[in-house]
Amino acid sequence: MLAALKNPSPAAEIIRKTEAFRTELPHVANQLYLNHAAVSPLSARIVRGVEAFLKDRSEGDIENYAAVLMPTLASARMLVSRFINCDEKNLAFVPNTSYGLNILAQGLRWKTGDRIILGDEEFPSNVYPFLNLRQHGVEIDFVRAEDGKILIEDIERLITPQTKLVSVSYVQFLSGYRTDLALLARLCKARGVLLATDAIQALGAMPIDCKAMGFDFLAAGCHKWAMSPMGNAVIYLTDDLLARLDTAYVGWLSVKDAWNMLDYNLELLDDAKRFELGTMNWIGLVGLNEAFKVFDELGSDVIAEKILCNTDYLSSQLEAAGFEPLLNCTRENRSGIVTIKNVEGPEAVVQQLLEKKIKVATRCGMIRVSPHFYNSTAELDVFVSELRTVCKR
């Protein structure tokens, strides 16, 4: 059964802040959206910011690099760095999580016989960049998930003297299991192994503290829980990894004297910005900047607490209705994802829910539900009630 809830209801201040944010979300008036693990709706605040940017590019300060673009980039970098507690020099913006993980995979110097540990239920973005290294003689060891959980003791058993890297999702995309990255990082450091994490299912949902958690590398897209436009992700690297990681791809903005265009001096930037090769996804960055202004105002702890209250409540209500959540673990290992494993014909069920303007998803023959901090328990009650109706329970 579900572990006893430590915090059955959020504090009044959390409710007040989330209710205020709901006024910026037009979609809540006509649909129940519970699929943030796939892609999030955009707030009216983001839409206003992007529209103003496009209008200016169309009929105002068209070449607005210095006046608009650079301040937007600086603001976004500051906000994201503060949100995940890292220095700005250790953070870069890239197009997506896969691109970010390829920076790591292609930047380390591999030799035949090196080994990498991955989970066997990882999203492919955290698998294919490393499978691609088999052509260089790198071996992959998969740790088997147990009821949706990637257990640290199972990872430890797979570490050998040849293990060079462990790469796991902070939050598993299928089960929602949240790994204790700080504990895993201590293990990896003690064994001389690098630790990377795909944090796309955590950024904007669960607290991330790069300095305290101690991992070496992070990549996370921003279009899911971070509620930003598609096409932007962040990477984080420690100083030590920055110093040892080769830059497999470079562009004109990777170098120190970028505006001395005919000098051709390939002197790379000392910080993570060397991975921002050229023209950025500026439309997306404008939206991302607005999204993280909201997150900065709310605070990661407030957001995470509200999300965990929602998933605690949802799991208990599902169990009471006879549904079986995939994940059975303590609150410290839960996240914003609740996956239901005992629904017959999940694709048809999800389609019927969609006809009722309730959006969830099917993944691997199960139904995945992913409410955000602004969703209410009343909305979760509606979902469970309609799910029971569709499933005839």
Protein Blocks (a to p, Z undefined) as FASTA:
>chain_A
ZZddfblbccfklmmmmmmmmmmmmklmmpccdbfkmoccddfklmmmmmmmmmmmmmmc
mblmlmmmmmmmmmmmmmmmmmnopafklpccdfblklmmmmmmmmpccdehiacdddfk
bcfklmmmmmmmmmnopacdddddeehiacfklmmmmpcfklmbdcddfbafklopacdf
klmmmmmmmnopacdddfklmgopaccdfklnopabdcddfklmnopaehiacddddfkl
mmmmccfbacfklpmklmlmmnopacdcfblmlmmmbacdfklmmmmmmmmmmmmmnopk
lmmmmmmmmmmmmmmmmmmnopacfbacdfklgcfbdcdfbbghkllmmmmmmmnopacd
deehiacddddfkbcfklmmmmmmmmmmmnoZZ
